[in-house]
Amino acid sequence: MSRLFRTNAGQEFLQWFGLLGAPLAWSAQHVVGYGVTEARCSPGSAPWGVGLDTWEISLMIAAVAVILLAELAAVSLYFATRGVHYDGPPPDARRHFFVTASSLGNVLFLAIVLMSGLAAVYHIPCGQS
């Protein structure tokens, strides 16, 4: 582990990035993907030629990269605090608890991002109902 992340501030950054990186990446993918789909289906944006598949795949790759970095941050801090129990002294016990929970959460958000990104590529928008 880098010398920066052995400090208290560095470990705080790893903890919060490991906890919040995946949900924020999924939120950004979801909101921007919705906007791109709306732009693609709008008659006013037809001359622009919005490439929906290109946007969705790019958003999915960017979100997956952020999620994998968040998982790496959580796992590295987990190993740095593995000797600490949940009822130990703060802030190490809190960090250990957060990174343990966020490791599982990151895997779930990875699955959500992959499923929603692939579904957006294979789904045909703007169809008649």
Residue pairs with C-beta under 8 A, 6 or more apart in sequence:
1 76
1 80
2 10
4 10
5 11
5 13
5 14
5 76
5 77
5 80
6 80
8 91
11 77
11 80
11 91
11 95
12 91
12 95
14 73
14 74
14 76
14 77
14 99
15 77
15 94
15 95
15 98
15 99
17 69
17 70
17 73
18 70
18 71
18 73
18 74
18 77
18 98
18 99
18 102
18 103
18 106
19 70
19 74
19 98
19 99
19 101
19 102
19 105
20 70
21 66
21 67
21 69
21 70
21 73
21 106
22 66
22 67
22 70
22 71
22 102
22 105
22 106
22 109
22 110
23 105
23 109
24 66
25 62
25 63
25 66
25 67
25 70
25 109
25 113
26 63
26 67
26 109
26 112
26 113
26 116
28 59
28 63
29 59
29 60
29 62
29 63
29 113
29 116
29 117
30 116
32 55
32 59
33 55
33 56
33 59
33 116
33 117
33 120
36 50
36 52
36 55
36 56
36 59
37 52
37 120
37 125
39 45
39 48
39 50
40 50
40 52
40 125
40 126
41 125
41 126
52 120
52 125
53 121
56 117
56 120
56 121
57 117
57 121
59 117
60 113
60 114
60 116
60 117
60 118
60 120
63 113
63 117
64 110
64 113
64 114
67 106
67 109
67 110
67 113
68 110
70 102
70 106
71 103
71 106
71 107
71 110
74 99
74 102
74 103
74 106
75 99
75 103
77 95
77 99
78 96
78 99
78 100
78 103
81 92
81 95
81 96
81 99
82 96
84 92
84 93
84 95
84 96
85 93
85 96
86 93
86 96
86 97
87 93
88 96
